[in-house]
Amino acid sequence: MRLICLLLGAALMVGLACKSTPSGNGSGCKSTAASQTIEAGDNLTFTPASATISRGQKVCWENLGNTFHTVTALITVTKGTTVDTLWNIDAQLNPDLVVLAVFDTTGDFPYHCRFHSGSGMTGIIHVR
């Protein structure tokens, strides 16, 4: 099984919301030492859909199915104005891929699959 690790970071105006660190050696999220693993699969859900971690911890998303997905920051719109979600991520999560992020800022970080958000494929990371 081929494994490719995509590492992503996102900058805030005054700090770093999440940062990427090199890790992963071909055995999925297990090789990343992530504090939280979130699975995506053919059932069009992120499992678990909600996760709470501490500042500085890693989250790893892995696709265990055959369906193509993304991990994409969910930008909310309020009265025609886009509201910043504190992060910017748009990572491909194809079968056998992982996405790894380290969250250095507290807050709520909603995300969705660009391909399946209409099916309810959404999630949120709470950093406390």
Backbone bond lengths (Angstrom), bond angles and torsions (degrees), N, CA, C in turn:
res aa  C-N    CA-C-N  psi(-1)  N-CA   C-N-CA  omega(-1)  CA-C   N-CA-C  phi
1 M - - - 1.443 - - 1.520 108.31 -
2 R 1.313 114.66 129.82 1.464 120.49 -179.40 1.517 109.36 -87.22
3 L 1.337 116.80 133.14 1.454 121.09 -179.57 1.518 109.08 -125.04
4 I 1.305 116.00 128.46 1.447 121.41 176.14 1.513 107.34 -121.03
5 C 1.294 117.59 132.73 1.457 121.01 -178.48 1.518 109.22 -107.12
6 L 1.329 115.87 120.43 1.454 121.48 176.53 1.519 108.04 -98.82
7 L 1.303 115.83 126.62 1.457 120.07 -179.19 1.518 109.08 -111.87
8 L 1.305 115.45 130.10 1.456 119.17 -174.50 1.515 111.42 -131.12
9 G 1.327 116.91 149.80 1.458 122.58 175.77 1.506 110.48 -134.65
10 A 1.316 116.06 164.01 1.450 119.78 178.64 1.512 109.77 -144.63
11 A 1.307 117.53 132.37 1.457 121.66 -178.36 1.521 110.95 -98.36
12 L 1.308 115.68 143.35 1.462 122.88 170.96 1.521 108.32 -103.16
13 M 1.329 117.14 170.34 1.456 119.83 177.99 1.520 112.03 -60.32
14 V 1.322 117.22 -39.67 1.461 119.99 -175.42 1.517 113.26 -117.10
15 G 1.288 118.52 6.99 1.453 119.15 -179.28 1.502 111.50 -174.61
16 L 1.297 115.25 -166.78 1.451 121.12 -177.85 1.511 108.95 -113.99
17 A 1.325 117.38 122.50 1.464 121.44 179.39 1.518 110.21 -76.13
18 C 1.308 116.81 -46.84 1.452 120.48 175.87 1.518 107.28 -147.59
19 K 1.293 115.70 151.57 1.456 119.52 178.93 1.511 108.48 -134.16
20 S 1.295 115.99 155.40 1.452 119.46 -179.30 1.524 109.41 -99.41
21 T 1.307 114.62 150.59 1.451 120.84 175.74 1.516 107.87 -135.77
22 P 1.331 117.97 139.06 1.462 119.35 179.52 1.519 111.09 -64.10
23 S 1.283 116.80 129.37 1.455 121.82 173.41 1.509 108.48 -168.79
24 G 1.275 115.97 172.40 1.463 120.90 -179.11 1.519 109.69 100.29
25 N 1.303 116.56 127.37 1.460 119.77 -179.21 1.516 111.46 -134.70
26 G 1.334 116.46 34.49 1.446 118.87 173.96 1.506 115.70 98.22
27 S 1.332 119.02 6.19 1.461 119.02 179.58 1.523 111.46 -123.51
28 G 1.325 116.86 38.59 1.455 121.32 175.28 1.507 113.00 67.22
29 C 1.326 115.71 -155.67 1.459 120.59 -177.61 1.524 113.04 -64.16
30 K 1.309 117.40 -23.83 1.465 120.01 179.86 1.520 112.01 -57.70
31 S 1.321 117.10 -31.32 1.458 121.05 -176.78 1.523 113.22 -83.22
32 T 1.334 118.40 -4.10 1.458 121.13 -173.95 1.518 114.37 -95.98
33 A 1.309 118.68 -10.77 1.464 123.55 -174.96 1.523 111.57 59.48
34 A 1.330 116.89 31.90 1.460 121.69 179.29 1.521 110.44 -70.64
35 S 1.317 115.84 145.51 1.461 121.49 177.21 1.518 111.64 -75.35
36 Q 1.332 116.32 -26.28 1.460 121.25 -178.22 1.524 109.16 -138.97
37 T 1.327 116.58 130.69 1.465 121.87 174.19 1.522 108.05 -110.61
38 I 1.324 115.33 133.45 1.455 121.43 177.21 1.519 107.46 -120.62
39 E 1.316 116.18 126.32 1.465 121.35 -176.64 1.521 110.57 -100.13
40 A 1.319 115.19 141.27 1.459 122.72 171.43 1.517 106.14 -120.82
41 G 1.309 115.62 144.96 1.456 118.41 -178.42 1.508 111.92 -153.17
42 D 1.295 115.28 -162.66 1.454 121.47 -176.06 1.531 113.12 -74.92
43 N 1.344 118.29 -10.28 1.465 120.99 179.66 1.529 112.49 -84.34
44 L 1.344 117.97 4.06 1.465 124.99 175.64 1.525 112.81 60.48
45 T 1.332 115.68 42.38 1.460 121.62 173.63 1.524 109.19 -137.04
46 F 1.340 115.37 157.77 1.453 122.17 166.42 1.522 105.65 -98.17
47 T 1.327 117.28 131.90 1.460 121.57 -178.37 1.524 109.87 -126.65
48 P 1.346 116.96 115.45 1.454 128.37 -1.86 1.530 110.66 -77.36
49 A 1.322 116.04 157.30 1.463 121.48 -179.92 1.520 111.75 -78.00
50 S 1.318 116.97 -23.77 1.460 122.22 179.48 1.520 108.48 -130.10
51 A 1.326 115.79 132.82 1.459 119.86 179.30 1.522 109.29 -137.70
52 T 1.324 116.33 141.08 1.462 121.88 176.99 1.518 108.39 -116.77
53 I 1.325 114.86 127.32 1.461 121.18 179.56 1.516 108.89 -130.61
54 S 1.314 115.99 170.04 1.458 121.70 174.31 1.519 109.98 -93.87
55 R 1.317 115.87 155.18 1.460 121.39 177.41 1.532 110.14 -53.70
56 G 1.328 116.06 135.31 1.457 121.53 179.11 1.521 114.53 91.51
57 Q 1.323 117.98 -5.80 1.460 120.36 -179.52 1.524 111.82 -87.20
58 K 1.340 115.42 159.24 1.460 123.02 -178.77 1.524 110.86 -97.91
59 V 1.342 114.27 145.71 1.467 122.06 171.04 1.513 106.72 -121.16
60 C 1.314 115.60 135.58 1.459 121.28 178.60 1.519 108.69 -124.55
61 W 1.336 115.98 126.45 1.453 122.64 174.06 1.513 107.63 -102.45
62 E 1.326 117.53 135.99 1.459 120.32 175.89 1.519 110.32 -135.46
63 N 1.319 114.53 144.12 1.456 122.03 -179.33 1.523 107.86 -100.27
64 L 1.324 115.89 111.45 1.461 121.09 -177.71 1.524 112.57 -99.29
65 G 1.334 116.52 2.34 1.459 120.24 -177.42 1.516 112.27 -108.89
66 N 1.316 114.82 -159.67 1.460 122.34 -179.50 1.521 112.61 -111.67
67 T 1.347 117.26 1.41 1.455 122.98 -177.24 1.522 109.95 -95.52
68 F 1.331 116.97 140.99 1.452 121.31 178.38 1.525 109.93 -78.80
69 H 1.343 117.28 137.76 1.459 123.78 -179.42 1.522 109.53 -137.65
70 T 1.346 115.24 173.03 1.461 121.66 169.40 1.522 108.26 -133.55
71 V 1.318 115.80 161.02 1.455 123.51 165.96 1.524 103.80 -113.73
72 T 1.342 116.12 106.20 1.459 121.91 -172.21 1.524 109.69 -128.62
73 A 1.345 116.52 130.25 1.460 120.49 177.51 1.514 109.14 -54.70
74 L 1.305 115.97 135.68 1.455 121.76 179.24 1.522 107.82 -93.48
75 I 1.309 115.66 109.07 1.456 121.76 179.73 1.525 107.61 -91.32
76 T 1.315 116.16 127.21 1.455 119.71 -179.73 1.525 110.06 -95.98
77 V 1.295 115.87 150.88 1.462 121.41 178.97 1.524 108.04 -119.32
78 T 1.323 116.20 125.28 1.451 121.96 178.87 1.521 108.90 -120.04
79 K 1.311 117.43 115.59 1.466 123.35 179.73 1.525 111.43 49.98
80 G 1.329 116.37 44.56 1.455 121.06 177.15 1.512 115.17 81.36
81 T 1.322 117.80 0.13 1.458 121.53 -179.70 1.514 109.53 -108.97
82 T 1.305 116.59 129.71 1.456 120.50 177.19 1.526 109.33 -74.90
83 V 1.318 116.57 134.19 1.453 122.59 178.93 1.521 108.26 -106.52
84 D 1.326 116.56 127.50 1.457 121.17 179.87 1.522 109.39 -67.71
85 T 1.327 117.11 132.65 1.458 121.30 179.56 1.518 112.59 -91.83
86 L 1.315 118.32 9.30 1.469 125.36 179.36 1.525 113.56 79.71
87 W 1.300 117.40 -0.35 1.454 118.00 177.95 1.507 109.91 -153.75
88 N 1.301 114.48 166.68 1.459 120.58 -178.20 1.515 107.19 -141.53
89 I 1.292 115.64 104.66 1.463 120.44 179.29 1.529 107.86 -136.70
90 D 1.302 116.08 137.04 1.462 121.80 173.99 1.524 106.35 -150.44
91 A 1.315 115.71 83.18 1.458 121.95 -172.51 1.515 111.14 -112.36
92 Q 1.297 115.78 138.09 1.460 121.86 175.71 1.517 108.70 -72.39
93 L 1.321 116.79 132.15 1.465 122.17 179.26 1.523 107.89 -125.70
94 N 1.306 115.27 65.96 1.459 121.64 179.63 1.521 109.94 -74.07
95 P 1.313 118.39 167.51 1.464 119.85 176.24 1.526 110.48 -52.25
96 D 1.310 115.29 137.53 1.461 124.69 179.60 1.522 114.03 73.03
97 L 1.331 118.74 9.70 1.457 120.85 176.82 1.522 110.49 -101.79
98 V 1.334 116.08 156.59 1.457 122.05 169.59 1.521 108.09 -127.23
99 V 1.327 115.52 153.65 1.460 123.53 172.58 1.514 105.90 -124.64
100 L 1.326 116.95 132.89 1.459 122.18 -175.62 1.515 109.18 -125.91
101 A 1.330 117.61 131.95 1.457 122.23 176.85 1.519 109.16 -138.70
102 V 1.331 116.00 144.03 1.455 123.16 174.20 1.522 106.87 -110.50
103 F 1.321 117.00 128.19 1.461 122.05 -176.67 1.522 110.14 -102.83
104 D 1.318 116.65 114.33 1.463 122.49 -178.10 1.517 113.27 -103.06
105 T 1.319 118.10 -1.61 1.459 122.57 -178.02 1.522 109.12 -125.44
106 T 1.332 115.78 137.40 1.460 118.72 176.90 1.528 110.01 -73.05
107 G 1.301 115.80 153.93 1.456 121.72 179.27 1.516 110.53 145.60
108 D 1.308 114.89 -174.24 1.460 122.30 178.84 1.520 108.22 -111.61
109 F 1.326 116.69 130.47 1.450 123.16 -173.30 1.531 109.72 -123.27
110 P 1.343 117.32 87.78 1.463 120.27 -179.80 1.526 111.39 -76.19
111 Y 1.310 115.50 149.69 1.465 120.99 179.27 1.520 108.86 -149.58
112 H 1.315 115.81 168.58 1.456 121.16 178.41 1.523 108.97 -154.51
113 C 1.312 115.61 172.02 1.458 121.83 171.22 1.525 106.34 -94.22
114 R 1.329 117.92 120.56 1.464 121.69 179.71 1.519 111.99 -56.49
115 F 1.329 116.86 -33.22 1.459 121.17 -176.88 1.527 112.61 -78.89
116 H 1.332 117.43 -28.48 1.476 120.35 -170.13 1.532 114.25 -129.64
117 S 1.321 118.86 18.95 1.469 119.13 -178.72 1.528 111.12 -64.51
118 G 1.336 117.85 -28.87 1.457 120.94 176.00 1.512 112.12 -65.39
119 S 1.323 116.82 -20.60 1.470 122.08 177.27 1.519 111.34 -92.42
120 G 1.333 116.51 5.24 1.460 119.93 178.44 1.514 114.23 88.65
121 M 1.313 118.16 17.38 1.466 120.59 -179.16 1.524 108.87 -83.27
122 T 1.344 114.08 83.52 1.456 122.37 -178.18 1.514 109.67 -133.22
123 G 1.314 115.23 162.97 1.456 120.60 177.01 1.511 110.49 -158.17
124 I 1.320 116.00 172.47 1.451 121.19 178.07 1.525 109.80 -148.13
125 I 1.323 115.41 139.85 1.451 122.30 174.46 1.519 106.36 -108.42
126 H 1.330 116.59 122.94 1.469 122.68 175.69 1.526 106.34 -101.05
127 V 1.305 116.98 120.57 1.471 121.15 179.01 1.524 107.16 -109.70
128 R 1.317 115.29 119.63 1.479 121.61 -176.61 1.499 111.97 -114.89
